[in-house]
Amino acid sequence: MMSRNQKKVRKMSNPNYRGVIPGTFTMGNVVCGFLSILSAFEGHITTACWFIILAGFLDALDGKIARLSGGTSQFGVELDSLADFLSFGVAPAVIVHTIKLSSLGKWGWIISIVYIMAASYRLARYNIFAETDEKKDFLGLPVPGAALTLVSFILFSYKVWGGLEYSEILVSMVILFAFLMVSQVQYDAFPDKFDSQQARIKLGILVVAAIIILFKPRLLLFPFFSLYILFGMTREIYRLFTVSVGKVASKQHDRRATDKRNSDEHSE
């Protein structure tokens, strides 16, 4: 009788031909990540950034195609995470280190390493939720979202100023995104089904945004991704505020109830 692990290995080793097409997109993601790193080493920063953008496009498609074709598998989930780690964890860290962090000495190394560690942690946590099928929205900033925001800022800067300006903003974003990736802040996920009004609204917003961005991608990608990140942060701050206000109100209510009870006891 086979053990649970043996069954899992056997299941993963069996060919799943339905996963060929989404797997091809995932491998394209891997290739884009590698080419991005090579481009950064050669000093072609904007080219490296565009490879990350292309990787993000392929990453957005592979999961959807896998679900539509019935080609989802645990192997595909693991492969996708490895591709994401390369393209959205390592590659953007290399780009930012090449363009700015290398000038900060050991602190540049530390910031780059912290970002990569946060990305790996975030992807591992995502896989746990994927196995238990408990994920609805993202817990923590998605690694692709962090990477795409960083490279879109670089493209925005090169388009507007002809080079990297306000590099302190870029460094601050790297640190902030590393924190957000390992945080408990919730971010909206793209819905798998569009049978609810909320899902259809999300789809409509994304379609309209995509059409607008196509006209001026280097100028509009960064504001779009920034709004996504800021929306999640604002919603979390509002949630924490309402929770704290609720706790204060509850304590005040309990205190008044206790005082009233004590007053009634004394009057008796």
C-alpha positions as CSV (number, residue, x, y, z in Angstrom):
1,M,0.0,0.0,0.0
2,M,1.4,3.4,-1.1
3,S,2.0,6.1,1.4
4,R,0.5,9.6,1.1
5,N,3.8,11.0,-0.2
6,Q,4.2,8.2,-2.7
7,K,0.7,8.9,-4.1
8,K,1.5,12.6,-4.3
9,V,4.8,11.9,-6.2
10,R,3.1,9.5,-8.5
11,K,0.3,12.0,-9.2
12,M,2.8,14.8,-9.9
13,S,4.9,12.5,-12.2
14,N,1.9,11.5,-14.4
15,P,1.8,13.6,-17.5
16,N,-1.0,16.2,-17.6
17,Y,-1.2,17.2,-21.2
18,R,-3.8,19.8,-20.3
19,G,-1.1,21.7,-18.4
20,V,1.2,22.0,-21.5
21,I,-0.2,25.4,-22.6
22,P,-0.2,27.1,-19.1
23,G,3.2,25.5,-18.5
24,T,4.5,27.1,-21.7
25,F,3.4,30.5,-20.4
26,T,5.1,29.8,-17.1
27,M,8.3,28.9,-18.9
28,G,8.0,32.1,-20.8
29,N,7.8,33.8,-17.4
30,V,11.1,32.1,-16.4
31,V,12.8,33.2,-19.7
32,C,11.7,36.8,-19.2
33,G,13.1,36.8,-15.7
34,F,16.4,35.5,-16.8
35,L,16.6,37.9,-19.8
36,S,15.8,40.8,-17.4
37,I,18.7,39.9,-15.1
38,L,21.1,39.7,-18.1
39,S,19.8,43.0,-19.5
40,A,20.4,44.6,-16.1
41,F,23.9,43.3,-15.9
42,E,24.6,44.7,-19.3
43,G,23.3,48.1,-18.3
44,H,20.1,48.0,-20.4
45,I,17.8,49.0,-17.5
46,T,14.6,49.9,-19.4
47,T,14.9,46.6,-21.4
48,A,15.2,44.7,-18.2
49,C,12.1,46.5,-16.8
50,W,10.1,45.6,-19.9
51,F,11.0,41.9,-19.5
52,I,9.5,42.1,-16.0
53,I,6.3,43.7,-17.5
54,L,6.1,40.9,-20.1
55,A,6.7,38.3,-17.3
56,G,3.8,39.8,-15.4
57,F,1.5,39.5,-18.5
58,L,2.5,35.8,-18.9
59,D,2.0,35.2,-15.2
60,A,-1.5,36.7,-15.3
61,L,-2.4,34.3,-18.1
62,D,-1.0,31.0,-17.1
63,G,-3.2,30.5,-14.1
64,K,-6.3,31.5,-15.9
65,I,-5.6,29.2,-18.9
66,A,-4.8,26.3,-16.5
67,R,-8.2,26.7,-14.8
68,L,-10.1,27.1,-18.1
69,S,-8.4,24.1,-19.6
70,G,-8.6,21.9,-16.5
71,G,-4.8,21.8,-16.4
72,T,-4.3,22.9,-12.8
73,S,-2.0,20.8,-10.7
74,Q,0.2,21.0,-7.6
75,F,3.2,20.7,-9.9
76,G,2.0,23.8,-11.8
77,V,1.6,25.8,-8.6
78,E,5.1,25.0,-7.5
79,L,6.6,25.7,-11.0
80,D,4.7,29.0,-11.1
81,S,6.1,30.0,-7.7
82,L,9.7,29.3,-8.8
83,A,9.1,31.4,-12.0
84,D,7.7,34.2,-9.9
85,F,10.6,34.1,-7.5
86,L,13.0,34.5,-10.4
87,S,11.1,37.2,-12.3
88,F,9.5,39.2,-9.5
89,G,11.8,38.4,-6.6
90,V,15.4,38.2,-7.9
91,A,15.2,40.1,-11.2
92,P,13.8,43.4,-9.7
93,A,16.2,43.2,-6.9
94,V,19.1,43.0,-9.4
95,I,17.7,45.9,-11.4
96,V,17.3,48.1,-8.4
97,H,20.7,47.1,-7.0
98,T,22.3,47.8,-10.4
99,I,20.7,51.2,-10.8
100,K,20.8,52.5,-7.3
101,L,21.5,50.2,-4.3
102,S,25.0,49.4,-5.4
103,S,25.9,53.0,-4.4
104,L,24.8,52.4,-0.8
105,G,27.5,49.9,-0.1
106,K,26.6,47.2,2.5
107,W,23.2,48.8,3.1
108,G,22.4,48.2,-0.6
109,W,23.2,44.5,-0.3
110,I,21.1,44.3,2.9
111,I,18.1,46.0,1.3
112,S,18.3,43.8,-1.8
113,I,18.6,40.6,0.3
114,V,15.7,41.6,2.6
115,Y,13.5,42.2,-0.5
116,I,14.4,38.7,-2.0
117,M,13.8,37.0,1.4
118,A,10.4,38.7,1.7
119,A,9.4,37.6,-1.8
120,S,10.4,34.0,-1.1
121,Y,8.4,34.0,2.2
122,R,5.4,35.6,0.5
123,L,5.4,32.9,-2.3
124,A,5.8,30.1,0.2
125,R,2.8,31.4,2.2
126,Y,0.7,31.7,-1.0
127,N,1.4,28.0,-1.8
128,I,0.2,26.9,1.6
129,F,-3.1,28.7,1.0
130,A,-3.3,27.3,-2.5
131,E,-3.0,23.7,-1.1
132,T,-5.7,24.3,1.4
133,D,-7.9,26.2,-1.1
134,E,-8.6,28.9,1.5
135,K,-7.5,31.9,-0.5
136,K,-10.0,34.4,-1.8
137,D,-8.0,37.7,-1.7
138,F,-4.3,38.0,-1.3
139,L,-2.8,38.0,2.1
140,G,0.1,40.5,1.9
141,L,1.2,42.4,-1.2
142,P,1.5,39.9,-4.2
143,V,5.1,39.6,-5.3
144,P,4.3,40.4,-8.9
145,G,2.5,43.6,-7.8
146,A,5.6,44.7,-5.9
147,A,7.9,44.0,-8.8
148,L,5.7,45.6,-11.4
149,T,5.4,48.8,-9.4
150,L,9.1,49.1,-8.9
151,V,10.0,48.6,-12.6
152,S,7.1,50.8,-13.8
153,F,8.5,53.6,-11.6
154,I,11.8,53.2,-13.3
155,L,10.2,53.3,-16.7
156,F,8.1,56.4,-15.6
157,S,11.3,58.1,-14.5
158,Y,13.2,57.4,-17.7
159,K,10.2,58.6,-19.7
160,V,9.7,61.9,-17.8
161,W,13.3,62.8,-16.8
162,G,15.4,60.7,-19.1
163,G,16.9,58.8,-16.3
164,L,16.4,57.7,-12.7
165,E,15.3,60.7,-10.6
166,Y,14.1,60.8,-7.0
167,S,15.9,57.5,-6.4
168,E,15.1,57.8,-2.7
169,I,11.5,57.0,-3.6
170,L,12.6,53.8,-5.3
171,V,14.7,52.7,-2.3
172,S,11.8,53.6,0.1
173,M,9.4,51.5,-2.1
174,V,11.7,48.5,-2.0
175,I,11.7,48.6,1.8
176,L,8.0,49.3,2.1
177,F,7.1,46.5,-0.4
178,A,9.3,44.0,1.5
179,F,7.2,44.8,4.6
180,L,3.9,44.6,2.8
181,M,4.7,41.2,1.2
182,V,5.1,39.6,4.6
183,S,2.3,41.6,6.3
184,Q,-1.4,40.6,6.9
185,V,-2.7,43.4,4.6
186,Q,-5.3,42.1,2.2
187,Y,-5.2,42.8,-1.5
188,D,-7.9,42.1,-4.1
189,A,-7.3,39.1,-6.3
190,F,-8.5,38.8,-9.9
191,P,-11.8,36.8,-9.7
192,D,-11.9,33.3,-11.3
193,K,-15.6,33.6,-11.9
194,F,-17.8,36.6,-12.8
195,D,-21.1,35.5,-11.4
196,S,-21.3,38.3,-8.9
197,Q,-21.7,42.0,-9.3
198,Q,-18.5,42.7,-7.5
199,A,-16.5,40.4,-9.8
200,R,-18.0,42.1,-12.9
201,I,-17.1,45.5,-11.5
202,K,-13.5,44.4,-11.0
203,L,-13.4,43.1,-14.5
204,G,-14.8,46.3,-15.9
205,I,-12.3,48.4,-14.1
206,L,-9.4,46.3,-15.2
207,V,-10.5,46.3,-18.9
208,V,-11.0,50.1,-18.9
209,A,-7.6,50.6,-17.1
210,A,-5.9,48.3,-19.6
211,I,-7.3,50.2,-22.6
212,I,-6.2,53.5,-21.2
213,I,-2.7,52.3,-20.2
214,L,-2.1,51.0,-23.8
215,F,-2.0,54.6,-25.0
216,K,0.8,55.7,-22.7
217,P,2.2,52.6,-20.8
218,R,5.4,54.2,-19.6
219,L,3.4,57.0,-18.0
220,L,0.4,55.2,-16.8
221,L,1.6,51.8,-15.5
222,F,3.2,53.3,-12.4
223,P,0.1,55.3,-11.3
224,F,-2.1,52.2,-11.9
225,F,0.0,49.9,-9.7
226,S,0.5,52.5,-7.1
227,L,-3.3,53.0,-6.7
228,Y,-3.6,49.2,-6.2
229,I,-1.0,49.2,-3.4
230,L,-2.4,52.4,-1.8
231,F,-5.9,51.0,-1.9
232,G,-4.9,48.0,0.1
233,M,-3.0,50.0,2.6
234,T,-5.8,52.5,3.1
235,R,-8.4,49.8,3.5
236,E,-6.2,48.1,6.2
237,I,-5.7,51.4,8.0
238,Y,-9.4,52.0,8.0
239,R,-10.1,48.5,9.3
240,L,-7.6,48.9,12.1
241,F,-9.1,52.2,13.0
242,T,-12.6,50.9,13.1
243,V,-11.5,47.9,15.2
244,S,-9.7,50.1,17.7
245,V,-12.7,52.5,17.9
246,G,-15.0,49.5,18.4
247,K,-12.8,48.2,21.3
248,V,-12.8,51.6,23.0
249,A,-16.5,51.9,22.6
250,S,-16.9,48.4,24.0
251,K,-14.7,49.1,27.0
252,Q,-16.7,52.3,27.7
253,H,-19.9,50.4,27.5
254,D,-18.7,47.7,29.9
255,R,-17.4,50.4,32.3
256,R,-20.7,52.2,32.3
257,A,-22.5,48.9,32.9
258,T,-20.2,48.1,35.8
259,D,-20.7,51.5,37.3
260,K,-24.4,51.2,37.0
261,R,-24.4,47.8,38.6
262,N,-22.2,49.0,41.5
263,S,-24.5,52.0,41.9
264,D,-27.6,49.8,42.1
265,E,-25.9,47.5,44.7
266,H,-25.0,50.5,46.9
267,S,-28.5,52.0,46.6
268,E,-29.9,48.6,47.8
